[in-house]
């Protein structure tokens, strides 16, 4: 028969094991890789999202944000979340248009060229995304649009023809195709590499938001930004479905609530960042200009062709998405 001392030791060991088990359960840790600088409004919003989850769960779920492609490079993040190397991540969803055409809808020139249009397109996209992402073991938590995209150049532009032969930064299939149509030379450069690419002459032009230009201090390398408002690509926060399903019900609800808050806060943050970043570009000496009528006409002509090409590639899914958006 076990001694009283042995029973006490067994009880203490069992209690310690239970406490350790509870602590382990209380300390679920997720890594969240992101591609943009820590000071970018998207990254700031991610940290606020992580803090909201921490508070709402009483520290049960800790999310660590790894900004500026410090954990995974931008094109690697989606696969890392799918494979479980990271439990959650932020991606520029149009980067994956070659994988499934509807992922690229928000980078089609002039399809959705305002904040209202961008969010209307997201509402049309989300049911389709939910189905596709579920097949990949993922789910979308929230989306935030970038500010409207404009054209950065070293020289003034009168029309699309002035882009001929210019080294043009591409970051997704749509920007590569637009470069080709403009007669420019597409060069793949991820956001974290933009400052160095312009500094070393790897690229000399790009279409991107004022926010990216301000992050990269592009006034040091180019002097013109044409406010084409061509599209508003979206960052989407994806979570590994198995990791999400492993959470208890209250923690799941906390994540979903924090995501809804982050989407609303991110939209407001994007609008604010748009104004602030253009002010920074101007202060740095960059000219912020409306595009010449001929340049805008060329851009819209290329946009119409890209939409037609995309619809041919996307098939019934693409038609259903554009119909839902335009309804």
Secondary structure, 3 states (H helix, E strand, C coil): CCCHHHHHHHHHHHHHHHHHHHHHHHCEEEEEECCCCCCCHHHHHHHHHHHHHHHHCCCCEEEEEECCCCCCCHHHHHHHHHHCCCCEEEEEHHHHCCCCHHHHHHHCCCCCCCHHHHHHHHHHHHHHHHHHHHHCCEEEEEEEECCCCEEEECCCCCCHHHHCCCEEEECCHHHHHHHHHHCCEEEECCHHHHHHHHHCCCCCEEEECHHHHHHCCHHHCCCEEECCCCCCCEEEEEEEHHHHHCCCHHHHHHHHHHHHHHHHHHHHHHHHHHHHHHHHHHHCCCEEECCCHHHHHHHHHHHHHHHHHHHHHHHHHHHHHHHHHHC
